[in-house]
Amino acid sequence: MFLKLIQKTNINDIKITGTYSYIDIQICGRTARIPGSMGIRCFNCSKGALENWLIPENEPITPEEKSLIIQKIKEKTNKSYMVINFDEEDSKVVETPVQQIEKFFIRNLKTKFNNEKIKKIFFEIGMFWNEEEEECIDLHMIVVSEEEYSKILNLNTQIYGKSKAIKLGNQSGEYVTEDYRNCISFPQYDFIRNNFKNYKEAVKMAKQVIKEFKSENLADFNLSEDFKIYNLYEYED
């Protein structure tokens, strides 16, 4: 009887709420709680965790109900801002925050700068005040293609001479444009705030991400100035 109710349920009538460690699925007057972990624009959980109803308390969820609920959840979230992922096995390795952020930047770097040779990457960490006026960490990187680097270098050489132009070329500010076309910014300030306690930890994380970038051979960096981290907090008054 209840299985038929689930089958007839419109995905728009399913309510999904939760926290960084679980989600609650409200469907047909019942609620199921599924533990998991918040990722980048997704929530990762295991099919095996969907065992009993939270409301009514401790009533088992049948295999047929489970399969249909998961199907409905996927239909509801697959094209949304927050996708719910179910692993096939309980033993699936959970990605660390660093690994999730690393994948985000590498994916966007490859997409945004496809077929362009990268000359420099500046990883910047600084304070940011969001709409709720909560203190967060702003995490982004400024990516410079060889073409952009040569253009700025030639322009500054004409104005300041080659020696100073090279020094200026090692500063991220030379490549910031009004439209931020060279910038890739991590969008989830809450994710950063909840996974890194302070700047020291965030800088440590950024160094690990840079290490992984190098192993991916995404660019040919010859100098230490070509790939570095700015802790913007140090420059605040």
C-alpha positions in Angstrom: 0.0 0.0 0.0 2.7 2.5 1.0 4.9 1.5 -1.9 2.1 2.6 -4.3 1.9 5.9 -2.5 5.6 6.5 -3.2 5.2 5.5 -6.8 2.5 8.1 -7.3 4.4 10.8 -5.5 5.5 13.8 -7.6 9.2 14.6 -7.0 8.2 18.2 -6.2 6.2 17.0 -3.2 9.4 15.4 -1.7 11.1 17.6 0.9 14.8 17.3 1.6 16.4 19.1 4.5 19.5 18.4 6.6 22.9 19.4 7.9 26.6 18.7 6.9 26.3 15.2 8.4 22.8 13.9 7.4 19.7 14.6 5.3 16.0 14.1 6.1 13.7 12.9 3.4 10.0 13.7 3.9 7.8 11.6 1.6 4.1 10.7 1.9 3.9 11.8 5.5 7.0 9.8 6.6 10.6 10.9 7.2 13.8 9.0 6.7 17.2 10.2 7.9 20.3 9.3 5.9 23.8 10.0 7.4 26.6 11.1 5.0 28.9 14.0 4.3 28.6 17.3 2.5 30.7 17.7 -0.6 31.0 20.4 -3.2 27.4 21.1 -4.4 26.5 17.5 -3.4 25.8 15.3 -0.4 27.4 11.9 -0.4 25.8 8.9 1.4 25.4 5.2 1.3 22.4 3.1 0.1 23.0 0.9 3.1 22.3 3.8 5.5 18.7 3.9 4.4 17.4 1.2 6.7 14.6 2.6 9.0 12.1 5.4 9.1 12.8 8.2 11.5 9.0 8.8 11.5 7.3 6.4 12.3 10.2 5.6 14.6 12.3 2.5 13.8 9.9 1.1 11.3 12.0 -0.8 8.6 12.2 0.5 5.1 11.6 -2.4 2.7 14.1 -3.0 -0.2 11.4 -2.0 -2.7 10.7 1.2 -0.8 14.4 2.0 -0.6 15.0 1.5 -4.3 12.0 3.7 -5.2 13.0 6.4 -2.7 16.5 6.6 -4.0 15.2 6.8 -7.6 12.9 9.7 -6.6 15.7 11.5 -4.8 18.0 11.2 -7.8 15.2 12.5 -10.1 14.6 15.5 -7.8 18.3 16.5 -7.3 20.3 15.4 -10.3 19.9 18.7 -12.1 19.7 20.8 -9.0 22.3 22.9 -7.1 22.7 20.2 -4.5 23.0 16.6 -5.9 22.4 13.6 -3.6 24.9 10.9 -4.4 24.4 7.3 -3.3 27.4 5.0 -3.4 27.0 1.4 -4.4 29.0 -0.1 -1.5 29.2 0.9 2.1 33.0 0.6 1.9 33.4 3.5 -0.5 36.2 5.8 0.5 35.0 9.2 1.5 36.9 12.1 0.0 38.6 14.5 2.4 37.8 18.3 2.1 41.2 18.9 0.5 40.5 16.2 -2.2 37.1 17.7 -2.9 38.4 21.2 -3.2 41.3 19.9 -5.3 38.9 18.2 -7.8 36.8 21.4 -8.0 39.8 23.6 -9.0 41.4 21.0 -11.4 38.0 20.5 -13.1 37.4 24.2 -13.5 41.0 24.9 -14.6 40.7 22.3 -17.3 37.3 23.6 -18.5 38.0 27.3 -18.4 41.5 27.2 -19.8 41.1 24.3 -22.2 43.9 24.2 -24.8 45.7 27.2 -23.3 49.2 26.8 -21.9 49.2 28.0 -18.3 52.2 30.2 -17.2 51.3 31.1 -13.6 48.8 30.3 -10.9 48.3 32.4 -7.7 46.3 30.7 -4.9 44.8 33.4 -2.7 43.2 33.0 0.7 41.5 35.9 2.5 38.7 37.1 4.6 35.2 37.5 3.1 31.9 38.8 4.6 28.9 37.0 3.1 25.3 38.1 3.0 24.6 36.8 6.5 27.6 38.8 7.8 29.4 35.7 9.0 33.1 35.5 8.9 34.3 33.2 6.2 37.4 32.3 4.2 37.6 33.5 0.6 39.5 30.9 -1.5 40.3 31.5 -5.1 43.1 31.3 -7.6 44.1 33.6 -10.4 45.2 31.7 -13.5 47.5 33.3 -16.1 48.0 31.9 -19.6 51.2 32.3 -21.4 49.5 34.6 -23.9 48.2 36.9 -21.0 51.6 36.8 -19.3 53.4 37.9 -22.5 51.0 40.7 -23.1 51.4 42.1 -19.6 55.1 41.6 -19.7 55.5 43.5 -22.9 53.2 46.3 -21.7 55.1 46.8 -18.5 58.5 46.5 -20.2 57.6 49.5 -22.4 56.6 51.5 -19.3 59.1 50.4 -16.6 61.8 48.5 -18.3 62.3 44.7 -18.5 63.7 44.2 -15.0 60.8 45.8 -13.2 58.3 44.3 -15.6 59.5 40.8 -14.7 59.1 41.6 -11.0 55.6 42.9 -11.5 54.8 39.8 -13.5 55.3 37.7 -10.4 52.4 39.5 -8.6 48.9 38.3 -8.9 47.5 41.9 -8.9 48.9 42.4 -12.4 46.4 39.9 -13.8 43.2 40.9 -12.0 40.6 42.3 -14.4 37.3 44.0 -13.8 35.4 40.9 -15.1 37.6 38.5 -13.1 38.0 36.3 -16.2 41.3 34.9 -14.9 39.8 34.0 -11.5 38.4 30.6 -10.4 36.7 31.0 -7.0 35.6 28.2 -4.6 31.9 29.0 -4.1 31.1 27.4 -0.8 32.3 29.7 2.0 30.5 27.6 4.6 32.3 24.5 3.5 35.7 26.2 4.0 34.7 27.6 7.3 33.4 24.3 8.6 36.4 22.3 7.5 39.3 24.6 8.3 39.7 26.2 11.7 42.1 29.0 10.7 44.3 30.4 8.0 47.2 28.2 8.9 45.1 25.1 8.1 43.7 26.7 4.9 47.2 27.6 3.7 48.3 24.0 4.4 45.4 22.8 2.4 46.3 25.1 -0.5 49.8 23.8 -0.6 48.5 20.3 -0.8 46.2 21.3 -3.7 49.2 22.9 -5.5 51.2 19.7 -5.0 48.4 17.8 -6.7 48.3 20.4 -9.6 52.0 19.8 -10.2 51.5 16.0 -10.3 48.7 16.5 -12.9 51.2 18.2 -15.2 48.6 20.9 -16.0 51.4 23.4 -16.7 55.1 23.7 -17.2 56.3 25.7 -14.2 60.0 26.6 -14.1 60.2 29.1 -11.3 58.8 29.1 -7.7 57.2 32.4 -8.6 55.0 30.7 -11.1 53.0 28.8 -8.6 52.5 30.3 -5.1 50.1 31.0 -2.3 49.1 34.5 -1.0 47.7 34.7 2.5 45.6 37.9 2.0 45.0 38.2 5.7 48.6 39.3 6.1 47.9 42.4 4.0 44.9 43.6 5.9 45.2 46.7 8.1 
